[in-house]
Amino acid sequence: MDRKSLYDRIALWGSAFTPDMLGGTMELYAPLVMRPEEERVLRDIAYGSDERHRLDVFRPGTDNAPVLVFVHGGGFVRGDKGGRDDPFYNNVGAWAARSGFVGVTMTYRLAPTHQWPAGGEDVLSAVRWLKANIAEHGGDPDRVFVMGQSAGAAHVAEAVRRSSPGDFSGALMISGIYDVVAAGRSELHDAYYGTDENRFAQQSTMPALGETQIPCLFSISEYDPPEFQSQAAMVVEARLQATRHWPEMHWLAGHNHLSSVSQMGTEHDTLGPLIADFIERHGP
């Protein structure tokens, strides 16, 4: 299928989280994505004590390679890194390995059993495990980049706020929620952040994203829901106020909330090249 045909299908679904959009996007890209070389993948490595503290490592076959960690979405209450036979998010790990990086996909604890700030804590735990161990698998512990989509982006933002110098070299946030005060209330948000509105400002990562010295890449998709569009605009404003410089914010034409990452490893991938360029520019 050519790119225009893909974009025409995505445009028909619009920006709402409907079953047609959610299932259709996965169905559209599943046959197109890159598959990993399984002999180069290490699966379900424990980085902590919880049953969801698991990660997969996709090795490029070289040493001292940059490391890209992917944190899945799922509305804080669901989602997974994917198993051996799943197209998603093996496509991200496969793309990373074939781009010369060590790819890592991870799971984390879910709400409502585990509420804020569990996701951000788990991202940092995984990163610190990788810094201690990834050299054994061909990765450079001094070049670890963390990427999250949707709820995963919110968890990466929390990891940015809680990080210590040297934890990671860059953060990539794809269609995330960063200001809990401004975000619309929903069952999913309440499951993770709780219902005490007096805590929402404390739980918001927007001020930290405005001021952080960690290199950051943000993206928003053309057909992301309005709430995510507004959050992207707020990131731009926060960075402008704090630094007087426009952040690295990419607008992904033709894509929706899921297709931005689902496209990675296809012949029409527009996000992967942006990520590879970011890592090349910001690796120490």
Secondary structure, DSSP 8 states (H G I E B T S, - for coil): --HHHHHHHHHHH-SS--HHHHHHHHHHHTTTS----GGGEEEEEESSSSTT-EEEEE--SSSSEEEEEEE--STTT------TT-STTHHHHHHHHHTTSEEEEE----TTTS-TTHHHHHHHHHHHHHHHHGGGGTEEEEEEEEEEETHHHHHHHHHHHH--TTS-SEEEEES----TTTS---HHHHHHH-S-GGGHHHH--HHHHHH--S-EEEEEEEES-HHHHHHHHHHHHHHHHHHSS--EEEEEEEEETTHHHHTTTSTT-SSHHHHHHHHHHH--
